[in-house]
Every structure is written in structure tokens, then in C-alpha cells.
Amino acid sequence: MGRLEGRFALITGAASGIGAATAKRFADEGSSIAALDLAKPSDDAWGPIARAAPVALFRDGVDVRDEEAVTTAVAEVASRFGRIDILVNAAGVAGMGAAADLAVEEWDRVIDTNLKGSFLVAKHVLPTMIGQGSGNIVHIASVEGLEGITGSVAYNASKGGVVLMTKNMAIDYGASGIRVNCLCPGGIDTPMLDLVKAEGLEAVHEQFRRRHLLNRFGRPEEVAAAALFLASDDASFITGSALVVDGGWTAGFRVEPTA
């Protein structure tokens, strides 16, 4: 019997990366999956999820920044499933730029997707969870929500907001039987990492890699495993937590002797 047998999970950003890996892991553990994304998933990404999940539903074209689109999608999932036991907010975008140089439009794009989007989906899932007297929300934040990094003001602000939003939701809805936690991944080998893989950024890519004490980037499946823990009964007394999955990024920096 899987650890999520009989559960119904809604996962955003599920077309690729951490969202897709989480949907696959949850399906393997017996959960039915409703997946939302702006993009269409590839057959390679969605096929294994659809085959593993007792019930599988994917809706593309859903922009988490658009409350009307979110309201419609969540209502459809709640109607189809009859309940929503787990929400994983994995939809997100990368963004670079220091404050003095950043266009307001870019600030809005990053904040609205990463922070407002997670808020909107949770806002419309919470009434179902309150009504059923139980629920489990896992937001995907970042180590960049715990500490800053050069030229990443909007992304840092968005993910820092997710961490504090997590704590606030845990306070507000714990008495309703709802646990709310977030994950703070380090550098994970997903399409979002392509930002530091571009030509001319080889040295930056190497700095990012070496910032992890394990000397490598993480895999989406490793974040999905942590999401499974938080969503499962093994974490039944954990709420309001920001769990780092970062290969040692936030442990401190390594000093290497030079010749």
C-alpha cells in the first residue's frame, strides 16, 4: 500500500521539473493527481503519471496569476475528485536583475507567478480543505527565500514571501486540521537552471555547483521525495516549517586552502 493511497492531490507547475517529478512520485504512492500548468506536458512527463495514478487529470493553459482561471480550475478539480487532500504549489519562474536596473514588468512577472500564484491557488483550495476538516499544503520556496544572492531581487523577494506566507497559513488554518509547509530547494537540475547554463556563464554555473557542499546540483526527484514526506502521515506533527533540500547550500561556505 502506498503512502498516499486514497488521497487526491492538486499540483501546479506539473508539466516539467519539480512539479512533474512530484506528481509522478505521488502517483506511484497511490494518490490521484490533478495537474495544472500554463504549458502542455510532454508525453514523456505526463504518460508515466497518468499510468500510475488511480485518477489523472491535466489542465494546461492555467495561468496561476489569473484568479478567474485558478477559480475555474480548482472548482473543476474539487467537483471531479469530491475532495482535495494535498496541494503542492510548484508553479514558478526564474528571474534575474538588481533593484536599480529591474523593469517593473519583470518584478511583477516574478512576484505574481511565484508568490501571488501560490496564494491564489491556496486561497481557492482552502475552502474545500476547511469543509472536509483536513488538508495538506506544500509550497515550493527556495534557499533564495532564506538568504540573498547577487542580482536576484525579485526572485529572492518572491520566495522569501512564500516562506512567510507558509508560516501565516499554518497559523491561520492549523485549527482546521490543515498543515502548511514549504520546501526550500537549492540548485535543482530543471529547465529553470538553464538561466546559468547559457554561453558565457560557465564560471557562474560552476560557482553555483560548488556552492552545494555535495558538489552537485539536485535532482527533481530528490525534491519530490521531500514533498512526499511533508504530504504523508509521517509528517503529521509538522506545520509552518521551511524544509531545506539544498545539498548543504545553507549550511555555510567551504574554505579551500590554496597552494
Protein Blocks (a to p, Z undefined) as FASTA:
>chain_A
ZZkgoiacddehklgcjllmmmmmmmmnopacddddfbdcdfklmmmmmmmpmbacddeh
iafklmklmmmmmmmmmmmnopafbdcdfbccddeddfklpcfklmmmmmmmmmmmmmmm
mmmmmmmmmmnopacddddddfklmbccehilkmmmmmmmmmmmmmmmmmmmmmnopacd
dddddddddfklmmmmcghilmmmmmmmmmpmnlpacdfklmmmmmmmmmmmklmmgghi
acddeehmmnoccddddZZ
